[in-house]
Amino acid sequence: MASSKVSRRRFIGTSLATGLAGMVPWGATSGKTGTPEMDVGARKLTLRITGNSSDGYGVTVFCGATPIAQHNGGGEFSAIFQNEERSLEDRTENWRARAWTGDEAHITLDGECKLPNLNATVVARVQYEVITPQIVRKRIRFHQVDMYTLFWQVTNSLEPLEPPAKFWSFNQEDCQGGALREYYPVAGFRTKAGVTVGLLTDSGYRNHWSRIIRRDGKPLKPALLRIPDVNLNYVPRAGKPTVQQTFGEALVQSENQNASEVISLPAVPLWQKQGEVDLEERNGLTILSLKSTDAAVLIPFPAKDGEVYSLRLQYRSAQAFAMQLLDVDRDLHKLENVTLYDDRIPESPTGWSEFRTTAFFYSRQGSGGAIFISTPQSEQGDELKALGSPLQVEFRVFEVRRLSTHHQPYHRLEMDRPDEKTSFIFVDDQVPDTLRGYRLASQVRLADALGFRGGETEKILYADLMMLFWAAEPRGRTPMLAPSIWYSAAGEMYLRDSFFALAGIHNRELNEGVFDVWAANQGESGAINTLVEPNMANLERKANDSTPLWLMWALQNRDRFGTKLPLDKVRNAADYCLRTYDRNHDGTCWAQFVMGQLDVIRYPEGTSDICENQGMLAVTLRVIKALEISGVSDKISEDYIHKAEEAYRSYYDPRLKRVRPARHIADAIGFGEIFPEFLSLWLFKRKMLTDEMLVNHLDRIPVLMPRPDAPYPEVGGTVRPIFIGLTNQDQGWSYFTDTWHPMISNEHGATYANHNMDGIYYNGGSWMRIEISGYVAGKLHGWSKADNAIANRLWAETNISPDFPTSQEYLATDAAHPFFGYHRVFAWNSFVLQALEMAGMRKPELDPDAKPK
């Protein structure tokens, strides 16, 4: 204990030397410390009590001998409480504790929130703990036993003790303030001494926050009437410098919109044109003519963040057109598409139609907003088709209104059911003052805070995944997994993303909870839906890979966690698979879609031509047998499964020395063909393809994007494409074109015209999850290049696009087309963690939820 005493004296001495008013010497508390004394001399961060018994107590975080941050005003939180009918309200500002226990590594603050209007008392406890030399965990816990239910929200702030050099957030290296709905929820400040301080949140399924801002619809995606957690991260633009988190606050549209404000728009001649555009006013009409696919018009208006705007048009047009709401700078340059998707406005060739929608302007970096009218765009950012004639739109009404809204708490604090929020403060003096530096530090430090261990890319995958788990509904506790913030502004959850993301980690609660959501969403046919949403149904129960993957998930949950499965639903899903994919009862797969991530391609008459589908059937048959479903599994013999596996092997062409993607395709290669092999190895440790088949196939997928700074530059490249053409000329490979696009429709092929999509998405893009899965399968088949390929691909994920060291949807592989999609914090790549465990390159115990077997 001697070293502990020395450390304590040293800590007291340095703390008092700062001269910070109100510091309480250790031992001055009336109670005993809540934790044993410990040696904290090596810790970089320490905790210090401020205040006194009459004014209350708070905590200041020290970095070495320097006080670095505290809650706004030296308290610990601010909160709002309302009764069930919202007629009564009490507010607690900068709460301070009446008692404390602890030491420089752990402090517990206790006290009450007296609510005179509600005639109730909420017991509050705030706990601080230094959990790593650079991270402090803060927990705010509320408990009440006086009323059935209280609505509540809480704001946790981080205030610098000295004026900072700047603020930063995940999307802004020099944050100018306001509401921050960005790829990843984090913000902080940088001191004049170059120390970076950040405020992180625990996952949304534990802290019960959500990032849903709209509901789905066709063709509209309007703002929700009640939008949760609009100020989850906030930096004030003026006043006391601070970083804020607010949990449980909803923005609500008022029922009476008579007070909504009409926004004055500029005169038509002041609308800004882009490309070939004609604008004229005639007989009370505004006539807009877009003469090229890149033509557009911008209409500026005075937008503010945290507000909802309605748009109403009366129009006439022979073709559909698109509308976006933009955050723009003073020169009307686009900073962000606030609507995320286009609102595609349908054609109205004969008469006048009315279009109405609402949009939430969630964040503003620029000086205002703009309405952007253009030709419809595809998700990949390229025109769906060339304009055969000018797109002409006539408007007789063009109205924008600022809707009346108010904020209210929505979290529920029920009688004798405590609730808790967890935040993390990280302090680091080694973070470069760059967007990459702040993004990298935020993700790595969150993984550290959550107890996850591994390499840098592994930590990024885990941290990004945790920030994509939200509460599915404001009043519920059902967890949902968003594929990305861009996809799931409407709360969309996809089966494929859920399965692969959760299979990569060892969290039993999430694996069982999200699995059960999909079980509940099963259709009468037994098929599992492809996606589920909270505010509007989106039905895609179809012959893709959703139902087979759900059965694999059932098997994994049973074997990993001892999960008690919903046997009736498992039986119905198994019957659906056998009835649908093995419809001729001959072990040959028939389906109307690709049973993989390219399931947007439809075969209305069905097809038995696709390699990946055949491999998926073989694996699914073995999964159904392993599930031991009475009256179903025992009808599937080993010989029958072998027959399906032999059909899968028959796609290997010994002359070409590669697995064909389809019977009729000899000039393309990809990872989809060998993914069923990986699944078989993962689920059953069973090879379906021979070593020669898999090694030869991997050797013939071209390696792209050479980088001298990669871990293994001698390999000749850092990534391999998910799907690409093979030729007998020049380099031996080629991206697809509008006339050469195997496995997809002519409509999709049109996007490849003029090399618009070279190296993008499925045209040669590099997809981490399926790529590393292929490398791991290769390693288990003896492929000597596996380790180097895995190391290079892990490195590429966070270095090819240097400003985005995040989990990506895909990496673009043509330097001339550096479009990496809109999904820059992506969920399903966490499956790579499981693949690395299979390869012996990662241990399960590095996951904080792994349990010893």
Secondary structure, DSSP 8 states (H G I E B T S, - for coil): -HHHHHHHHHHHHHHHHTT-TTB--TT-SSS--SS-----TT-SEEEEEEEETTTEEEEEEEETTEEEEESGGG-S-EEEEE-TTS--EEEE-S--BSEEEE-SSEEEEEEEEEETTTTEEEEEEEEEEEEETTEEEEEEEEE--SSSEEEEEEEEEEEESS--SEEEETTBSS---EE---SS--EEEE-TTS-EEEEEE--HHHHT-----B---SS---B-SEEE-TTSEEE-SSSS--EEEEESEEEEE-S-GGG-EE-----GGGSEEESSEEEEEETTEEEEEE-STT-EEEEEE---TTEEEEEEEEEEESS-EEEEEEEE-TT--EEEETTSS-EEE--EEEEEEEEEEEEEE---SSSEEEEEEES-B-TTSSBSS--SS-EEEEEEEEEEEE--EEEEE-EEEETT--EEEEEEEEEES---SSHHHHHHHHHHHHHHHTT--S-HHHHHHHHHHHTTEEESSTT---EEE-S-TTGGGG--EEHHHHHHHHHTS--HHHHHHHHHHHHHT--TTS---SEE-SSS------SSSHHHHHHHHHHHHHHHH-----HHHHHHHHHHHHHHHTTTSSS---EEE-SSTTTTSEEEEEES-BHHHHHHHHHHHHHHHHTT-TTTGGGS-HHHHHHHHHHHHTTEETTTTEE-SBTTB-SEEESGGGHHHHHHHHHH---SS-HHHHHHHHHTS--B---TTSS-GGGS-SB--SEEEE-SSTTSEE--BTTB-TTS-HHHHGGGGGGTTTTSTTTT-B-HHHHHHHHHHHHHTT-TTHHHHHHHHHHHHHHSSTT--S--S-B---TT-----S-SS-SGGGHHHHHHHHTTSS-GGGSTT----
